[in-house]
Amino acid sequence: MRIFAILCISLCQSAASLDRVGKGFYYIGNEDSSLKYCDWFHSRSDCWQHNSQLVSVETLEELKALEEYVSSKDFADGSTFATSGHSFDADMPYSWEGVKQPLTFTRWMPGEEKPLFKSYLSLVLSNSSLYMRQTFGYDNYYICEYQTPLLSIWLSLNKVNLVVLLCLILILIYLLIFGKRRKTGSSAKAVDKEKLIVV
């Protein structure tokens, strides 16, 4: 029971430090820092400290939601954002380290072709749109993405399903607690009957 409570508290605290964007929670790092560029490894480490991963942009829907989010924060045109994408662990094309999946969706910066050498993958803001481009692991900012199966399930539930799920959890807890009491009570009655029969 304590583990469940700790999990719920950490889930809520982690989600509270990130912004809800589309179907997920995100955090943009280095917003108020005087550093001009962020190292990819530092960026990944900071995401881990926020119980998240560097972002893995897997669909156009997710990229569009991030575009709106970044545009609402008034970042300068040309700003770059580190992602979990890189080509060091696999052959080209890139793969997303955050979700351990190959890159299947792309939206390259106009005029930039698919890179031919090992590099990192960043997002660049150009005319209020986000595009992918190769980098050497130094960007102005980085985007962290909170990913957990429990959070994905939670976000996909509507209010009715959520109420049903909570009721089922409460019933399960009730059965676990009172089911044990009934078993111990019935076993004690059986022992008492055996004593009566023996006497």
C-alpha positions in Angstrom: 0.0 0.0 0.0 2.9 2.4 0.8 4.5 1.7 -2.6 1.2 2.6 -4.3 1.0 5.9 -2.3 4.6 6.7 -3.1 4.0 6.0 -6.8 1.0 8.2 -6.9 2.8 11.1 -5.1 5.8 10.9 -7.4 3.6 10.7 -10.5 1.7 13.9 -9.4 4.8 15.8 -8.4 6.6 14.9 -11.7 3.5 15.9 -13.8 3.1 19.1 -11.8 6.6 20.3 -12.8 5.9 19.8 -16.5 3.4 21.5 -18.8 0.5 19.6 -20.3 0.9 19.7 -24.1 -1.5 17.6 -26.3 -1.5 14.1 -24.8 1.7 14.4 -22.8 3.7 16.5 -20.4 6.8 18.4 -21.4 9.4 20.7 -19.9 11.7 23.1 -21.8 15.1 23.3 -20.2 17.5 26.3 -20.1 14.7 28.8 -20.4 16.2 31.2 -17.9 19.9 30.3 -18.1 22.6 32.6 -19.3 24.2 29.7 -21.2 24.0 30.0 -24.9 24.2 26.3 -25.7 23.3 23.1 -23.8 25.4 20.0 -24.1 23.3 16.9 -25.1 24.5 14.8 -22.2 23.7 17.6 -19.7 20.3 18.0 -21.3 19.5 14.3 -20.9 20.7 14.3 -17.3 18.5 17.2 -16.5 15.5 15.4 -18.0 16.3 12.4 -15.9 16.3 14.6 -12.8 12.7 15.6 -13.8 11.7 11.9 -14.1 11.5 12.3 -17.8 13.4 11.7 -21.1 14.6 13.9 -23.9 11.6 14.3 -26.2 11.0 11.7 -29.0 8.8 13.2 -31.7 7.0 10.2 -33.2 4.0 11.7 -35.0 3.0 14.9 -36.9 0.3 15.4 -34.2 2.9 15.5 -31.5 5.2 17.9 -33.5 2.2 20.3 -34.1 1.4 20.3 -30.4 5.0 21.1 -29.6 5.0 23.9 -32.2 2.1 25.6 -30.5 3.7 25.1 -27.1 7.1 26.5 -28.2 5.4 29.4 -30.1 3.4 30.3 -27.0 6.7 30.7 -25.0 8.0 33.3 -27.5 11.3 31.7 -28.4 13.4 33.5 -31.0 13.3 32.3 -34.6 16.2 29.9 -35.1 16.2 28.5 -31.6 17.2 24.9 -31.4 15.9 22.2 -29.1 17.7 18.9 -28.2 15.7 15.7 -28.6 16.5 12.1 -27.8 17.3 11.4 -31.4 20.8 10.4 -32.6 22.5 8.0 -34.9 25.3 6.6 -32.7 23.6 3.4 -31.6 22.3 2.2 -34.9 22.8 2.6 -38.6 21.1 5.5 -40.3 18.4 6.6 -40.0 18.2 8.0 -36.6 16.6 6.3 -33.6 14.9 7.8 -30.5 16.8 7.0 -27.4 13.9 8.0 -25.1 11.6 5.3 -26.5 14.1 2.9 -28.0 12.5 3.1 -31.4 13.8 3.9 -34.9 12.8 7.2 -36.4 9.8 6.6 -38.6 8.4 10.1 -38.9 10.5 13.0 -40.2 10.1 16.7 -41.1 13.5 18.0 -42.1 14.4 21.6 -42.3 13.7 22.8 -45.9 16.9 22.6 -47.9 18.5 20.1 -45.4 18.8 16.6 -46.7 19.0 13.5 -44.6 22.4 13.6 -42.8 25.1 11.2 -44.0 27.2 11.1 -40.9 26.6 10.2 -37.2 25.1 13.1 -35.3 22.3 14.2 -32.9 18.8 15.2 -34.0 17.4 18.6 -32.9 14.3 20.6 -33.6 14.7 24.1 -34.9 12.1 26.9 -34.8 11.6 28.6 -38.2 8.7 30.9 -39.0 6.7 29.4 -36.0 7.2 25.9 -37.3 9.5 23.1 -35.9 11.7 21.2 -38.2 14.3 18.4 -37.6 18.0 18.9 -38.3 21.3 17.3 -37.4 23.5 18.9 -34.8 26.7 18.1 -32.9 25.0 17.9 -29.6 24.9 21.6 -28.7 21.5 23.4 -28.7 19.9 26.5 -27.2 17.3 24.5 -25.3 16.1 21.0 -24.7 12.7 19.4 -24.4 12.0 16.8 -21.7 9.0 14.5 -22.1 7.4 12.6 -19.2 6.6 9.1 -20.3 5.1 6.4 -18.3 2.5 3.8 -19.2 0.4 4.8 -16.1 0.4 8.4 -17.2 -0.6 7.5 -20.8 -3.5 5.4 -19.5 -4.5 8.1 -17.1 -4.5 10.8 -19.8 -6.5 8.6 -22.2 -9.4 8.1 -19.8 -12.4 10.3 -19.9 -14.3 11.2 -16.6 -16.7 8.3 -16.8 -14.0 5.7 -17.4 -11.9 7.3 -14.6 -14.8 6.9 -12.1 -15.3 3.3 -13.1 -11.5 2.6 -12.8 -11.4 4.2 -9.3 -14.4 2.1 -8.2 -12.7 -1.1 -9.5 -9.6 -0.2 -7.6 -11.6 0.4 -4.4 -13.4 -2.9 -4.8 -10.1 -4.7 -5.3 -8.6 -3.1 -2.2 -11.8 -4.0 -0.2 -11.6 -7.6 -1.4 -7.9 -7.9 -0.6 -8.4 -6.5 2.9 -11.6 -8.3 3.9 -10.9 -11.4 1.9 -7.9 -12.1 4.2 -10.0 -11.6 7.3 -12.7 -14.0 6.2 -10.1 -16.7 5.4 -8.5 -16.4 8.8 -12.0 -16.3 10.5 -13.2 -19.4 8.6 -10.0 -21.4 9.3 -10.4 -20.6 13.0 -14.0 -21.9 12.9 -12.8 -25.1 11.2 -10.2 -25.6 14.0 -12.9 -25.1 16.6 -15.1 -27.7 15.0 -12.3 -30.2 14.9 -11.7 -29.7 18.6 -15.4 -30.4 19.3 -15.4 -33.5 17.2 -12.2 -34.8 19.0 -13.7 -34.2 22.4 
